[in-house]
Amino acid sequence: MRKEDLYSESHIPTLKFDTRSEFKDAFGDIEYIIQRRLYYGIKAILDGVVEDKDYIILAYLNEEKFCFGSPREVWPDNLESSLVYFEEVENYEMCAKVVQLLERLEDELGE
């Protein structure tokens, strides 16, 4: 199965771990999915598909009551990190999308 097929905007992955190193391993295994969730989550909010949201849940930690996410104030930094990630994995289509979204977000924030 391709990584793209694993991604679903409605599916939030759960990272299972007992130690910090297990968390890093679990995150590394699904980093592609997390980076795409970040992009599509921000885009959905900016497009008005999701109303009154300023936090994106990227993954649940061990169970659904704890989550790993991204608040609005760090979205520009997170998108910069996503751009670096997509450059490293040579997904230039996602790079272009991230650049466009980053520019749009910066325009909306007045930066």
Phi, psi and omega in degrees: 000135179285152178301324180300326181287337179285335184282134173215132181299334181270347181265121176253119182290157176246124177269121179258127182197159175243336182230168178299319180293324176294323176299313180300318178296314180297318179296316180300325180293332182238022183302321178302315180295317180298315180297320178291320178299320179300309181302305185291330176294314178296315181300316180299320179293313180294329179281353180081009178291324177246120184268148173052046179243139175224019180210133179249126173277121181264327180196153171269149181253110179065324178202171189286350181276349176241136182224161177243124184210196185218114176281156184309319185295344179251005181303316178301315178295319179297319178293324175299318177295321177297320179300315178299315180300311182293331173294317181298322181269006176059039174260084187285338174296315178292326176303312181297319179296317180295318179300314179298317180292321178298316177298318179296316180297317179296322177297316181293326180275351180073031181266000000 
